[in-house]
Amino acid sequence: MIIPGSGEHSVERQNVIVVHNRYQRPGGEDQVVGAEVALLRSFGHETELFSLDNSAIAHMGLLRLTRATFWNDDVYGTLRALFRRHAPLVAHFHNTFPLVSPAAYYAARDEGVPVVQTLHNFRLVCPNGLLFRDGHACEECVGRSLAWPGIAHGCYRGSRSTTAVTAAMVAWHRARGTWASAVDMYIALSQFSRGRFARTTLIVRHQTKSCLLMSSVLRFMSMHRARLRARCRRP
């Protein structure tokens, strides 16, 4: 796989699975996922897209949605089967909130598939994902084990209860070690983003040119395939 202008050697064709939770209002992140899948396929990589749509939330009760936000059993089982069938070199995650859930990382890990997570927003350090509140920049929750200021302000959709679920999910998975051990590589989209996540336990791999993103990831995974697969299988 050679990207024009990259100055890099080719990467052998690989199996890749892209995972994304589509938003109720389609935006840039949804477009990035579509473009990535199309680009990978255009270079001959066998690329499967697993996606859920947040429009399904309208048909879910509060308790069911809350449980799925923390851990979606259906997604875990479906993705384990998908990873087992395709044996991809890497699973590239975009949005997992709220329906895909962090259970998807464990499905990959339990099948020995390395996980790459692109950080499109600040959800892991800020309940509304924006670092912005009431018309001004806000970083009150960055670096906290529980984003209680965001809960107090009802930062996610103007609701304290909804914000509490979001913050509790992030905190629970931090305590469980999900963000530190179930993801093999994080990709930040800017130095600013990298800096904010660096104030947490997350370790971020920074790429400044999005056009080189997946070729760099595939090359890294190809070089370290055995080590990463062994890491994934550790209990």
C-alpha positions in Angstrom: 0.0 0.0 0.0 1.7 3.2 -1.1 0.1 6.6 -0.4 1.3 9.3 -2.9 3.8 11.6 -1.3 4.3 9.4 1.8 7.8 8.4 0.9 7.1 5.0 2.5 7.5 1.5 1.2 4.5 -0.6 0.3 2.5 -2.6 2.9 1.3 -6.1 2.1 -2.4 -6.5 1.7 -4.1 -7.1 5.1 -7.5 -7.9 6.6 -8.8 -4.9 8.6 -12.0 -4.4 10.6 -13.3 -0.9 11.2 -15.7 -0.4 14.1 -17.9 2.7 14.4 -21.0 3.8 16.3 -22.8 6.2 13.9 -24.3 9.4 15.3 -27.9 10.4 15.3 -26.9 13.5 13.3 -24.3 12.4 10.7 -21.1 14.5 10.9 -17.4 14.6 10.1 -16.5 11.5 12.1 -19.0 9.4 10.1 -17.6 10.8 6.9 -14.0 9.9 8.0 -15.0 6.3 8.6 -16.6 6.0 5.2 -13.6 7.5 3.5 -11.1 5.3 5.4 -13.0 2.1 4.4 -13.1 3.2 0.8 -9.4 4.0 0.8 -8.4 0.8 2.3 -10.5 -1.2 -0.1 -9.1 0.8 -3.0 -5.6 -0.4 -2.1 -6.7 -4.0 -2.0 -7.1 -4.5 1.8 -9.9 -6.7 2.8 -11.9 -4.3 5.0 -15.0 -5.1 7.0 -17.1 -2.3 8.6 -19.0 -3.1 11.8 -21.3 -0.3 12.7 -24.3 0.5 14.8 -26.6 3.5 14.5 -27.6 5.7 17.4 -31.1 6.1 15.9 -31.8 2.7 17.6 -31.7 4.5 21.0 -35.2 5.8 20.4 -36.5 2.2 20.7 -34.5 1.3 23.8 -35.6 1.7 27.4 -33.4 3.7 29.8 -32.1 0.6 31.7 -31.3 -1.3 28.5 -29.4 1.7 27.1 -27.5 2.3 30.4 -26.4 -1.3 30.5 -25.4 -1.3 26.8 -23.3 1.9 27.4 -21.2 0.1 30.0 -21.1 -3.3 28.3 -23.0 -4.5 25.3 -23.1 -8.3 25.4 -24.6 -8.6 22.0 -21.8 -6.6 20.4 -19.2 -8.6 22.3 -20.5 -11.9 20.9 -21.1 -10.6 17.4 -17.6 -9.1 17.2 -15.8 -12.1 18.6 -17.4 -14.2 15.8 -16.4 -11.5 13.2 -12.8 -11.4 14.4 -12.6 -15.2 14.5 -13.9 -15.5 11.0 -11.7 -12.8 9.4 -8.6 -12.9 11.6 -7.8 -9.2 10.9 -4.3 -7.7 11.4 -5.9 -4.9 13.3 -9.3 -3.6 14.5 -9.6 0.2 14.0 -12.1 1.8 16.3 -13.7 5.2 15.9 -16.8 6.0 18.0 -18.0 3.3 20.5 -20.5 5.5 22.4 -23.0 4.4 23.5 -24.1 1.2 21.7 -20.9 -0.5 20.6 -19.4 0.1 24.1 -15.9 -0.9 25.4 -17.0 -4.5 25.3 -15.9 -4.4 21.7 -12.3 -3.9 22.7 -12.4 -7.1 24.8 -13.9 -9.0 21.9 -10.9 -8.1 19.9 -8.4 -8.9 22.7 -10.0 -12.2 23.4 -9.5 -13.2 19.7 -5.9 -11.9 19.7 -6.7 -8.9 17.5 -4.7 -5.7 18.2 -6.9 -2.6 18.8 -6.3 0.9 17.5 -8.5 3.7 18.8 -8.7 7.1 17.0 -9.6 9.9 19.5 -12.0 12.1 17.5 -13.3 13.9 20.5 -12.5 14.2 24.3 -15.2 11.9 25.6 -12.7 10.0 27.8 -11.8 13.1 29.7 -14.9 15.3 29.2 -18.5 14.0 29.4 -19.7 16.1 26.5 -16.6 15.4 24.5 -15.9 19.0 23.6 -13.9 20.6 26.4 -16.4 23.5 26.0 -19.2 24.6 28.3 -21.5 27.7 28.5 -19.7 29.5 25.8 -16.2 29.0 27.0 -13.4 26.4 27.1 -13.6 24.1 30.1 -11.1 21.5 31.3 -12.5 21.0 34.9 -12.9 17.2 34.3 -9.5 16.5 32.6 -7.3 14.3 34.8 -10.1 13.4 37.3 -11.0 9.8 38.1 -14.7 10.8 38.0 -15.9 13.8 36.0 -18.1 15.1 38.8 -17.9 18.8 37.6 -19.5 17.7 34.3 -22.2 15.9 36.2 -22.9 18.9 38.3 -23.2 21.1 35.3 -25.2 18.5 33.3 -22.7 18.9 30.4 -24.0 16.0 28.3 -27.3 17.0 26.6 -28.1 19.3 29.5 -28.9 16.4 31.8 -27.2 15.5 35.0 -28.5 11.9 35.0 -27.3 11.3 31.4 -24.0 13.0 32.1 -23.7 10.8 35.2 -24.1 7.6 33.2 -21.5 8.8 30.7 -19.0 9.8 33.4 -19.6 6.6 35.4 -19.0 4.4 32.3 -15.6 6.1 31.7 -14.7 5.9 35.3 -15.7 2.3 35.6 -13.6 1.3 32.6 -10.7 3.3 33.9 -10.8 1.4 37.2 -11.1 -1.9 35.3 -8.0 -1.0 33.2 -9.8 -0.9 29.9 -8.3 2.3 28.6 -4.8 1.3 29.7 -4.8 -2.4 28.7 -7.5 -3.2 26.2 -6.3 -0.7 23.6 -2.9 -1.2 21.9 -2.6 2.2 20.2 -4.3 5.6 20.5 -4.2 8.1 17.7 -4.7 11.8 18.5 -5.5 14.2 15.7 -3.5 17.2 17.0 -0.8 18.2 19.4 -3.5 19.9 21.5 -5.5 16.6 21.7 -2.4 14.6 22.6 -1.5 17.0 25.4 -4.9 16.8 27.0 -5.0 13.0 26.9 -1.4 12.9 28.2 -2.8 14.3 31.4 -4.6 11.0 31.9 -3.4 7.4 31.9 -3.9 7.1 28.1 -0.8 6.8 25.9 -1.3 8.5 22.5 0.4 7.9 19.2 0.3 11.2 17.3 0.0 11.5 13.6 -0.1 15.0 12.0 -1.1 13.9 8.5 -4.4 12.1 8.3 -3.5 10.8 4.8 -0.7 8.7 6.3 -2.8 7.4 9.2 -3.7 3.9 8.2 -0.6 3.2 6.2 1.4 4.0 9.3 -0.8 1.9 11.5 -0.7 -1.1 9.1 3.0 -0.9 8.9 3.4 -0.8 12.6 1.1 -3.7 13.1 2.9 -5.7 10.4 6.2 -5.1 12.1 5.0 -6.1 15.6 2.3 -8.6 14.7 3.7 -11.5 16.9 4.3 -9.3 20.0 0.9 -7.6 19.8 -1.0 -10.8 19.3 0.8 -12.3 22.3 -0.1 -9.2 24.3 -3.7 -9.5 23.3 -3.9 -13.1 24.6 -2.6 -12.3 28.0 -5.3 -12.7 30.7 
